[in-house]
Amino acid sequence: MGVVLIGLYGAGELASGLFDGGPGAWRAAIHRMLPYGACALACLAASLIGPYTYHLHVHIWEYLTDSFQREHIQEMLPISFHNPAARYLEIMLLVGGGACFWHLRRKRFTECLLLVFFAHVGLIASRNIPIFGIVAAPVLALAVAEWLRLLEDAPVSAWLRRLTRGLRSMGDSIAEMEGEWRAHLVSAAGLALVTAVLYAPSPPANFRARFDAKEFPAKALASLGDSAAQSRIFTYDQWGDFLIYKLYPRNQVFIDGRSDFYGAKFVQKYLDIVNVKFKWQQYLNEYGVDTVLLSTDAPLAGALKESSRWRVVYDDGDAIVFRTGARPEGPEFSAANRGGKDRDRKVTKTQPSDRTITKTKT
């Protein structure tokens, strides 16, 4: 994105020369574009300094053009405008449309290119929305500031002119204050105090570095104790990152958030397992998984409760842990499981026609 950003600035300079009919405008535009081109080439050259050289760029290109990743990775999908957070993106897009038209009329082609390109990538994938916000904010601010200056003398209500003058005056005073040198003693003291509290022997609960139990299965992992280090654990990709942080290098997990390294075929197996597809148990056996860590409302959790090969060893209402092995004596873990041989076969239908399931009484 950094190289693209530099390239857009260079393209904006070229566009200004293309639409400026004055003598020598095109040559002057090329002269202004050259520093941007040199900077972009230098950045590309610097990106090759590493153990992977050009292979890094090949990997990024393959990942970004992989249709499977775009269709199955949540952050690669477009944002739903039914999402409450999308209202802020909608405001930025609406203001950005007006700002783009405003800058275009004043032949500010760079600002237009920045808004159009980064709005485009933000609409394609939700992961790009923060980048759009960072790039677009100063471009929008420039247009809004000029709109406010026009309103000061425009034929509008008096209160609106007073409001715009007050905003401009406030901005001028803040700019003047920020231009003066000063020592930020209060900020430095606050930072020192927070640092001291964080590194205190017994800091308050809100100052302790810990994982939110509602987001990460910290308690469930602690329940496994030392056995976790010898286990082959299947869990969600996000929880896999957490397990790597806690257990590496003692053991590995089935998957984590680095979907670009695993590839489409392996990720599809992961999706088949969590969605309880036909070969879910076969895939777990293929990778020697003996422990499964899930949220309690996961579809796979219901299938594992019905299976005679798996038993619940921990359940706190948010996370549940299954281990392989025979069920203990006593009540069943699931009210739906009333005994019977090969209960997991009845759930997953490993045979094309299973009369014990499909047969009905009339």
N, C-alpha and C positions, 0 to 999 in steps of 0.2 A: 504493500500500500504506500510505503514511503517513496518508492521509485515512481509509482503511478502519480502520486501527488506532485512530485517535482515535474514530471512530464506534462501534467495538466497546466502548470504555470507556464512552461515553455510553449505549449500549444496555444495558450491564451495570448501570448505575445505575437505568435505567428498570425492568429486570427485578427488581431488589431491591425497588423500590416496589410492583411488581405482585404479588409473592408474599409481601409483608409485610402482614399483616392489621391492623396497628396504625392508630389514628386519625392522619390526616395523613401517612401513609407515602408515598402516591402524590405528594402535593404536594411533599414533601421530596425525593423522588427526581427529580422534574422540576427542582427548584432545583439539585440536584447535577449534573444532565445538561447544563444550559445552558452552563457554561463549555466543555465538550467540543464542543457544537454550534457555539458561536461560534468556537472554534479551528479546527474542520473547515471552516467557511465561509471563514474568513480564509485558510486554506491553499489552498482552491479558487480564491479570488480572486487570490492571489499567483501561482498557476500560469497565470493568463490574461495576466500581464504578460510579454509576449514578442512576437516578430514573427508567430507563428502563432495567437495568442489561442486561441479555442475549437477551431480546426482541429487542434491538438495532441491534444486529448482525442478528437476524432473519429477521428484516425489510430490512437491507441492502442486504441480500442474496436474498430475494424475489424480491426486486427491480431490482437487477442486472441480475436475471434469468427470468424476465418477458419479454416474447417475444413481447408483445404489446408495451412496452416502447422502446425496442430496434428498433422497426420498425417505430415508430411515433415520437419519441423525437429526434430533430435534432442533438444534441450533442452526442447522443448514436449511431448515424450512422457513417459509415466509411467516411473519407474525400474523396472528388472527386479529382483525380489528374489533372483535368482540372482547378481546383482552382489555381489562381496564387500563393497563399501562400503555396501550396503543393510542390513547387520546393525546399523549404528549407528542408522539410521532406524527399524528394527524395535524396537530397545530404547527409543528415544524414544517411539514409538507405544504400546508396552506400558505403560511407566511413565506416559505421558500419560493412558491410559485410567483407571488407578488414581487418578491425581491429579485428573482431572476428576470422578470419582465422589466423591472426598474433599472437593473444594472445593464441589461441588453440595450435599452434605449440610450444609455450613456456610454455605450461601446466598451463596457467592462467585461470582456469576454472570459477572462480568467475566472471571475466570480460565478459566471453562468455555468462554465464547465464544471467547476467544483460542485455546485448545487445539483446539477443534473446527474453527474456520474455517481456521486456518493448517495444521492437519493435512490438511484437505480439499484446499487448494490445493497442498500439497506432494505429495499422492498423484496429483493431476491432471497436474502437470508437474514434471519433475525440477529445473528451474531454480528452483523455489520452495522446495526442501528447505532450503537454507541460511537462508532467511527463517524457516521454521518452527523451525529449531534456535535461532535468535537469540531469537525471541519466546517459545518454549516453555521455554527453559532456566531463567529465573528463576521461572516459574510452577511448574515441576517441583521446583526447589530448595526452594521454600517448603513444598511438601507433604512432600518427603523429610526436611527438617529437623524437621517436626512428627512424622513417623513415628519418627524416631530418638529424640525426646524421650519418646514413648510407650513405646519399647522399654526405656528405662532402668529403668522400674518395672514392666515387664510380667513375667508368670510364664514367663520363657524361661531358657535356659542362662546361667550366670554369665558365661561368656566373652563371650557376645553383649552382655550388659549392660555389661561392661567396655569392649568395643569401642565401643559407642555413646557411653558417657561420655567415652572418649578422643577420639572425633571431635568431640563438642560442645566439649570443653575446648580442642582445637586450634583450632576455629573461633572461640571466644571470644578466645583469645590473639592470633590473626591480626587479628581486628577491632579489638582494643585497640591493637595495634601500628600498624595502618593509620590509626588516628585521630590519631596523633601527627605533628606537623610535623617534617620532616627534609629535608636537602639530599641529593639523589641524586647524589653526587659520582662514585661508581664507575660508575653508569649513564651519566652525562654523559661521563666519560672514555672509556668503551668506545665510545660513539657518535662521539666526536671522532676516535678512532683508526680506526674503520671508514670514516668519511668521508674521512680523510686518505689511507687506502690506496686507496679508490675513485678519488680524483682525482689519484693519483700519476702521474708521467709513464709509468711502466711497471709497472702493478699486477700482482700474481699472476694466473694464469689464472682462478681461481675468483672473482676480484673484478672481472672485466671484463664490461661490459654487452654481451652477445652472444646470438644466437639459437642454441638447441640444434639442431645439425645433424640429429639424429634426428627432430626435430619440424618443422623448417622448412628449406626447400631453399636455404640460404644459399650453399653451394658451387655448386649448379646455376645459380643466378642469376648468381653471379660469373663462371661460365664463358661466359655470353653477352656479357659486356663491354659496350661501347658500343652494340652492336646491340640490346640489351634496350630501350633508350629509343625505338627506332623500331619495335618489334615490337608486334603485337596478340596478347596472351598469353591463352590459356585455361588455367585451373588450378582447383583446389578453392576453395571459398568461404573456408576458413580460410587457405589459402596466398595467396588474393587479398588478404586484409588485410595479410599480410606484404609482398607486392609493392607495394601502395599505399604502405606505409611507406617502402620502399626507392626507388621509382621516381617517386612523385608529385612535381611535376606534369608530368613529362616525358611520361608516357604513362598510359593507363588499362588496366585488366584487364577480363576478361569478366564476372566476378562476385566479390563478397566476402560477408562475413557479414551484411550489412544486407538480409536477405531481405524485410523488411517494406516496403522502398522499391522493390524490384524487382517484387514482385507475383507471383501464382501462375502466370501464363502464362509469364513469363520463367524463373522457377525450374523449371518443368516442362521447358523446353527444356534447361536445365542438367542436370537429372536424366536426360533422354533421351540427352544426349551422354555423360555419364560411365558410363551403363549400356549404351552402344552400341546404342541403339534404331535403328529403321529410318532416320530422317532425321538421324543424327548428323553426317555429312559436310555435308549441306545446311545445317544450322544453323551450322557452323563457317564455311562459305563466306558465309552471309548476313551474318555480323558481321566478315568479313574477317580471321579468325584465321589467323596465319601461324606461330605458336609455341605449343606445348602442353607444359606442365610438369606431370608426374604422378609418383606413386609407382610403382615398378617392378612392383608386383603388381596394378596397376589393370587392369580388363577393357579399358578403352580403349587402354591401352598395347599390348596384344596385337594389337588391330585396327589400330593405327597402324603397327606393325611389318610387318603384312601388306600395307599400302597402298603403292602405287607413288607416291603423292603426298607422302608424308612420309618423312623420314629422321632417324635418331638422330644428334644432335650432342653429346650428353653422357649418361653413365650411370655413376653411382657406386655402384650397388647399392641405394640408397635412393630416389633421385630420378632421373628420366629426362626428357630434353628432346628434343622433335621439332621440326623446321623443315620448311616446305614446300620442294619442289624435287625434281629428279630424283635418283635414287640414283647415287652415284659408281660408277666401275668397280671391279670386284673382288668379293670375297665378299659375299653378301647378309647383311643384318643379322639375319634370322630364318632358322633352319634349315627352317622350314615353308614358306618362300617360295622355290620352285624356279624362279622366273622366270614368264613368262607375262604377257600383256597384261591390263590392268584387274584386277589382283589384288584391289584394294579392292572392286570390284564383286562379286567372288566371295565376299568376306567378309560384306558388308552386304546382299547380295541386293537390289539396287535394282530388279530386274525381278521380276514376280510368279512367273515360272517360269524358272529359270536351269538349263539342261540341263548346263552345265559343272560344276554342283555336284550336282544331284539325280540325274543319270544314274548308274546303277550297272551294274556288270558282273556277269553271271551265269555 
